[in-house]
Amino acid sequence: MDIHLERIDSCRWIIWGYGFPIGGVAAFDADDGVISPGGVGYDINCGCRLMTTSLRAPDMTGLMPALVSELFKNIPTGLGSRSSVHLSKKDQDRVAVEGAAWAVKNGYGEPAGNPWFR
């Protein structure tokens, strides 16, 4: 099979994975385009997140440095990062059992129209 590869990108902390590196970013040219935040990693909460917006690439011209700066200023990242959220051991155990449903129920998230949260 012939593969045409134009570019490889990754998150800053890319590490070896089985096949697809953890922290890898894959973009595909499908009808409207698809971007995967990582072939692996997000499923076990390695810290990968995907944020959607109605902005298109041309709308972002010149805005990326300011956007990236604001994201890094407002989103805790890396070893030793700090957060204003402090959970008790009991709440940590509930998060481990209930996952995102716990976060929604306790005001740390909101359902995305998913009937599972009702």
C-alpha positions, 0 to 999 in steps of 0.5 A, a space after each residue: 500500500 502506498 501512503 502519501 505523508 505530508 506532515 507529522 504533528 504531535 502534542 508536546 509530550 509525545 511518547 511511544 505507543 502501540 502503533 500510534 504514539 500517545 499524544 499523536 495528532 491525526 488529521 484526515 481529509 474527509 468531506 468536511 475534515 476530521 481531526 483526532 486529538 490522539 489515536 490513543 490516550 484520551 480514552 484513559 484520560 492521559 490529558 488529551 482534550 478536544 475543543 470545538 468552535 464554529 470558527 474556520 481556519 481563515 477566521 483564525 489568521 493572526 489570532 493563534 499566538 493570543 489564543 494559545 497564550 490564553 489557553 496556557 494561562 487558563 488551563 492547568 498543564 503538566 506535572 505539578 500544575 495547580 487547580 482551584 478544584 480540590 477533591 476529598 478522598 471520597 469524591 476522588 473515589 466517586 469520580 473513579 466510579 462515576 466518571 464524567 457523570 460525577 463531574 456533571 452532577 457536581 457542577 464541573 461539566 454539562 451534558 452535551 445532549 447525551 441521554 446517558 446523563 439524564 
